[in-house]
Amino acid sequence: MHAHYSTTGKAFPRCGKCKAVQYCSPECQRRDWKAGRYSHRAICDILNELSRFATFDRTVMSMDEFATACEKHAFPRERAILLAKWMCAATGATTDDIPAPYKELLTGHIGIPSLR
């Protein structure tokens, strides 16, 4: 995935299904849909499901609130793991870089201090 910046100052259009991922062009969207192990095709349904009970906007929902919402809505662990791997692949981070609430969600150890 490549970062692009708007030259017009307008936000790029979002994926019509998940509304979470923005694309600079239809070509970029098509390329991302098929791109490798963590393609948008693999993650779109997960993002769409999450959007029903959570937001990625930290000004609206903290990471702790996000993890709690996932637990409350029985968000499947395997989908959370795929999402975390996709996030790491998109940003160049490693799983060690995942914030504590996400690690707790992935391991099923919500609120255990040793993971923080």
ROMI-926193 format. One record per residue: x, y negated, z negated of N, C-alpha, C in turn; residue in one letter. Coordinates in pm, 1 decimal. Atoms other than C-alpha are relative to their C-alpha. Layout:
// ROMI-926193
((X, Y, Z), (X, Y, Z), (X, Y, Z), 'A') ...
***
This chain:
// ROMI-926193
((84.9, 116.5, 0.0), (0.0, 0.0, 0.0), (89.6, -123.1, 0.0), 'M') ((-77.6, 122.2, -11.3), (134.2, -342.6, 92.4), (-79.3, -116.1, -57.5), 'H') ((65.5, 120.0, 50.4), (56.6, -669.3, -83.3), (-2.7, -104.2, 110.8), 'A') ((15.3, 106.9, -97.9), (-76.0, -937.5, 147.1), (-58.2, -120.7, -72.7), 'H') ((49.4, 121.4, 61.5), (-156.9, -1295.9, 63.6), (-80.3, -78.5, 102.0), 'Y') ((87.1, 76.1, -87.2), (-434.6, -1504.6, 208.7), (64.1, -133.5, 35.5), 'S') ((-53.6, 129.2, -44.2), (-314.8, -1796.5, 415.9), (-108.5, -107.1, -1.2), 'T') ((111.5, 94.3, 0.1), (-660.5, -1956.5, 399.6), (-43.0, -39.4, -141.0), 'T') ((43.3, 26.0, 137.1), (-697.8, -1949.4, 21.8), (-126.4, 74.7, -37.9), 'G') ((120.4, -78.0, 26.1), (-1008.2, -1732.2, 54.3), (38.6, 141.0, -43.8), 'K') ((-23.4, -137.9, 42.5), (-1028.2, -1395.0, -115.8), (-23.3, 94.3, 117.8), 'A') ((20.2, -101.2, -102.6), (-996.0, -1090.7, 107.1), (-128.8, 76.8, -29.2), 'F') ((120.2, -81.4, 19.8), (-1308.9, -878.8, 162.1), (32.5, 125.7, -81.2), 'P') ((-15.9, -120.2, 83.1), (-1360.0, -586.0, -75.9), (-58.5, 122.0, 70.3), 'R') ((56.2, -126.2, -48.2), (-1430.1, -221.8, -3.5), (-151.5, -4.0, -24.4), 'C') ((144.8, 3.8, 10.2), (-1803.4, -189.4, 60.6), (-58.9, 95.9, -101.2), 'G') ((52.8, -98.9, 93.2), (-1842.4, 110.9, -168.5), (39.7, -28.6, -144.2), 'K') ((-44.5, 15.5, 138.9), (-1629.0, 58.0, -478.9), (4.8, -146.1, -43.6), 'C') ((-7.8, 144.2, 25.3), (-1604.4, -322.7, -453.9), (121.4, -38.9, -84.6), 'K') ((-115.4, 26.1, 85.3), (-1271.2, -297.2, -639.1), (125.4, -35.7, 77.7), 'A') ((-123.5, 17.9, -76.7), (-1005.7, -294.0, -367.1), (-26.0, -98.2, 113.2), 'V') ((11.5, 100.2, -105.0), (-951.2, -587.6, -134.2), (94.4, 33.3, 115.6), 'Q') ((-79.8, -25.2, -119.5), (-820.1, -565.7, 221.8), (11.4, -126.1, 84.7), 'Y') ((-23.4, 117.1, -85.1), (-667.0, -828.5, 448.6), (-60.0, 17.9, 138.4), 'C') ((54.8, -25.4, -133.8), (-805.3, -659.2, 759.9), (-61.8, 139.4, 5.0), 'S') ((54.7, -134.6, -17.8), (-1008.0, -361.1, 881.7), (110.7, 103.1, 26.5), 'P') ((-111.7, -91.5, -28.0), (-679.5, -208.7, 1003.8), (65.7, 45.9, -130.2), 'E') ((-60.3, -36.2, 129.6), (-530.8, -220.7, 651.2), (-92.2, 93.9, -77.5), 'C') ((94.7, -85.6, 69.7), (-847.4, -66.8, 511.2), (3.0, 141.1, 57.7), 'Q') ((-6.1, -133.0, -62.4), (-837.7, 219.8, 763.9), (129.0, 71.8, -36.3), 'R') ((-130.1, -59.2, 33.9), (-468.3, 277.6, 695.4), (0.8, 49.1, -145.4), 'R') ((2.8, -37.5, 141.6), (-525.2, 283.6, 317.3), (-94.3, 117.7, -25.0), 'D') ((96.9, -108.1, 17.1), (-822.0, 520.7, 354.4), (67.4, 136.4, 21.0), 'W') ((-66.6, -125.7, -35.3), (-588.7, 786.3, 497.8), (138.6, 14.1, -62.6), 'K') ((-140.3, 8.4, 41.8), (-262.8, 690.2, 324.8), (38.3, 97.1, -110.8), 'A') ((-68.0, -87.7, 93.8), (-90.9, 980.1, 154.8), (-80.0, 59.2, -113.7), 'G') ((52.3, -73.2, 114.8), (-150.3, 1145.9, -176.9), (-105.7, -77.0, -78.1), 'R') ((93.7, 81.1, 77.4), (-333.4, 857.5, -347.0), (-70.0, -100.5, 91.6), 'Y') ((70.7, 84.4, -95.7), (-535.7, 724.8, -56.4), (-125.2, -59.2, -64.3), 'S') ((123.9, 58.2, 51.1), (-837.7, 505.6, -107.3), (-114.2, 100.8, 9.4), 'H') ((101.4, -106.0, -11.4), (-1047.4, 800.2, 10.9), (-5.8, 82.8, -129.0), 'R') ((-6.8, -81.5, 122.2), (-929.8, 991.4, -298.7), (-47.0, -75.5, -124.1), 'A') ((25.5, 77.6, 121.4), (-996.7, 706.1, -541.9), (-130.0, -79.8, 3.7), 'I') ((116.5, 86.9, -15.2), (-1300.1, 517.1, -406.4), (-118.9, 44.1, -86.1), 'C') ((112.3, -49.5, 80.6), (-1563.7, 739.5, -572.0), (24.8, -21.6, -149.4), 'D') ((-34.0, 19.5, 141.0), (-1380.0, 714.8, -905.2), (-20.6, -146.4, -38.7), 'I') ((17.4, 142.9, 27.3), (-1369.5, 334.9, -887.7), (-147.5, -38.2, 1.1), 'L') ((143.5, 26.1, -7.1), (-1736.2, 329.2, -788.3), (-69.7, 48.4, -127.4), 'N') ((58.4, -53.4, 123.3), (-1829.2, 549.2, -1085.8), (33.7, -89.4, -118.8), 'E') ((-42.2, 85.9, 110.6), (-1627.5, 333.6, -1325.8), (-73.2, -133.4, -0.1), 'L') ((63.4, 131.7, -8.2), (-1791.4, 14.9, -1200.2), (-140.6, -0.3, -59.1), 'S') ((134.4, -9.3, 58.6), (-2123.1, 139.0, -1339.4), (-1.1, -27.0, -149.9), 'R') ((-2.7, 22.3, 144.7), (-2005.7, 106.8, -1700.0), (122.2, -76.4, -49.3), 'F') ((-122.2, 67.7, 43.0), (-1671.1, -72.7, -1703.2), (43.5, -102.7, 103.7), 'A') ((-59.6, 96.9, -90.6), (-1476.6, -357.8, -1550.6), (150.5, 1.5, -18.8), 'T') ((-145.2, 8.2, 9.2), (-1108.6, -399.4, -1474.4), (44.5, -140.8, -38.5), 'F') ((-30.4, 138.4, 35.8), (-1128.2, -768.9, -1562.7), (25.6, -7.7, -150.0), 'D') ((-36.2, 2.2, 141.9), (-940.6, -799.9, -1892.7), (-56.7, -120.0, -74.9), 'R') ((63.6, 112.1, 69.4), (-1110.0, -1133.0, -1964.7), (-140.9, 36.5, -43.5), 'T') ((134.1, -46.5, 32.8), (-1439.9, -943.9, -1983.6), (4.3, 122.7, -90.0), 'V') ((-8.2, -126.6, 73.0), (-1333.5, -603.9, -2120.8), (146.6, 30.3, -28.6), 'M') ((-137.5, -33.3, 37.0), (-1017.3, -526.0, -2315.2), (30.9, 144.4, 38.0), 'S') ((-38.0, -138.3, -31.1), (-821.6, -208.2, -2249.2), (-60.6, 96.0, -101.7), 'M') ((62.3, -85.7, 101.8), (-951.0, -67.4, -2581.0), (-148.2, 20.4, 30.8), 'D') ((141.5, -11.0, -35.4), (-1309.5, -142.2, -2475.9), (-18.8, 87.6, 123.8), 'E') ((5.1, -82.6, -120.7), (-1241.5, 15.9, -2136.2), (12.5, 148.3, -36.8), 'F') ((-19.9, -139.9, 40.9), (-1111.4, 337.1, -2296.7), (-120.4, 52.0, -76.4), 'A') ((118.8, -39.3, 76.5), (-1407.0, 346.2, -2536.3), (-119.1, 23.8, 92.6), 'T') ((109.9, -17.5, -95.8), (-1653.6, 300.1, -2247.9), (15.8, 130.1, 78.1), 'A') ((-24.5, -125.6, -72.0), (-1490.4, 587.4, -2058.0), (-34.3, 120.6, -86.6), 'C') ((31.0, -110.4, 91.9), (-1516.1, 812.0, -2362.2), (-151.1, 10.7, -21.4), 'E') ((144.9, 1.6, 23.7), (-1877.9, 709.3, -2429.9), (-77.6, 56.5, 118.0), 'K') ((69.6, -46.4, -119.8), (-1979.7, 783.9, -2070.7), (53.7, 133.0, 52.6), 'H') ((-54.8, -131.7, -33.9), (-1791.0, 1115.4, -2066.7), (67.0, -0.7, 137.1), 'A') ((-73.8, 9.4, -125.6), (-1571.4, 1000.8, -1780.4), (97.6, 116.8, 5.9), 'F') ((-81.5, -122.0, -5.6), (-1398.8, 1323.2, -1664.6), (150.8, -27.7, -6.6), 'P') ((-144.0, 17.0, 21.6), (-1037.1, 1354.0, -1775.8), (79.2, 10.6, 130.1), 'R') ((-75.3, -17.4, -124.3), (-917.7, 1478.6, -1436.0), (-14.7, -121.6, 92.2), 'E') ((18.4, 121.8, -79.0), (-1066.4, 1169.2, -1269.5), (81.2, -115.1, -59.3), 'R') ((-81.3, 102.9, 67.0), (-896.6, 946.0, -1528.1), (147.5, 18.7, 33.7), 'A') ((-139.9, -28.4, -33.4), (-564.3, 1116.6, -1457.1), (29.9, -42.9, 143.8), 'I') ((-20.1, 39.9, -139.1), (-603.2, 1068.0, -1080.5), (3.1, -152.8, 11.6), 'L') ((2.5, 145.7, -0.8), (-691.7, 701.7, -1140.0), (131.4, -57.0, -52.9), 'L') ((-126.2, 48.4, 58.0), (-384.7, 650.5, -1361.9), (116.2, 21.4, 96.2), 'A') ((-107.1, -26.8, -97.2), (-157.4, 812.9, -1102.6), (-10.0, -93.9, 118.9), 'K') ((20.7, 93.7, -110.0), (-309.5, 597.3, -829.1), (46.7, -139.6, -40.1), 'W') ((-41.7, 131.8, 47.8), (-256.4, 284.2, -1040.0), (152.4, -9.2, -4.6), 'M') ((-146.4, -0.2, 7.0), (107.1, 379.8, -1099.8), (60.3, -3.9, 140.5), 'C') ((-52.2, -2.6, -136.9), (165.5, 456.1, -731.1), (-17.8, -135.6, 67.0), 'A') ((28.2, 129.4, -63.6), (7.6, 125.2, -626.8), (89.8, -110.7, -52.4), 'A') ((-79.0, 107.9, 60.6), (220.3, -81.0, -864.6), (147.5, 34.2, -12.7), 'T') ((-139.3, -41.2, 16.4), (543.2, 119.2, -865.0), (34.5, 32.7, -144.5), 'G') ((-21.2, -31.6, 141.5), (499.3, 191.3, -1236.0), (15.7, 150.9, -17.7), 'A') ((-4.3, -141.2, 35.4), (558.2, 523.8, -1408.8), (-108.1, 25.7, -104.1), 'T') ((101.3, -29.8, 100.6), (321.7, 706.1, -1641.1), (41.1, -51.6, -138.1), 'T') ((-44.4, 59.0, 126.1), (536.5, 572.4, -1927.4), (-46.1, -144.9, -12.8), 'D') ((42.2, 139.9, -0.5), (418.9, 224.2, -1826.6), (-149.9, -17.8, -24.1), 'D') ((144.6, 8.3, 18.2), (49.5, 306.9, -1874.5), (-28.6, -52.7, -140.9), 'I') ((34.1, 52.0, 133.0), (-100.4, 101.5, -2160.9), (-57.8, 107.9, -90.9), 'P') ((40.9, -100.3, 99.6), (-176.8, 294.5, -2481.7), (-145.7, 44.0, 12.5), 'A') ((138.6, -48.2, -10.1), (-558.5, 295.7, -2440.8), (-22.3, 97.1, 114.7), 'P') ((12.9, -93.4, -111.3), (-523.8, 465.2, -2101.5), (64.5, 134.5, -34.9), 'Y') ((-64.6, -125.2, 41.2), (-278.0, 720.9, -2242.7), (-90.5, 77.0, -94.9), 'K') ((91.0, -64.7, 94.6), (-523.4, 790.6, -2524.1), (-117.2, 63.2, 74.0), 'E') ((110.0, -53.4, -79.2), (-802.9, 836.6, -2272.9), (43.0, 126.9, 72.3), 'L') ((-48.9, -113.3, -76.9), (-592.8, 1074.5, -2064.8), (30.7, 121.4, -86.0), 'L') ((-37.8, -111.1, 86.2), (-477.8, 1283.4, -2359.2), (-112.1, 44.1, -93.7), 'T') ((109.3, -34.9, 90.4), (-807.9, 1284.9, -2547.0), (29.0, -36.7, -144.0), 'G') ((-38.7, 40.4, 135.6), (-645.1, 1119.1, -2848.3), (-35.2, -146.1, -25.7), 'H') ((43.3, 138.3, 20.1), (-848.5, 798.5, -2870.1), (22.7, -39.1, -146.8), 'I') ((-16.1, 56.9, 133.1), (-737.9, 591.8, -3169.0), (107.7, 62.9, -86.5), 'G') ((-105.0, -61.2, 80.9), (-447.4, 809.6, -3284.9), (123.0, -90.9, 4.5), 'I') ((-108.2, 100.1, 1.2), (-176.3, 563.3, -3396.5), (131.9, 45.8, 61.6), 'P') ((-129.8, -46.1, -49.7), (118.7, 782.8, -3291.1), (17.2, -23.2, 149.9), 'S') ((-9.8, 22.1, -143.3), (36.6, 718.3, -2924.8), (16.6, -147.8, 34.7), 'L') ((-10.9, 143.8, -25.6), (51.3, 339.4, -2960.7), (139.8, -48.6, -10.7), 'R') 
***
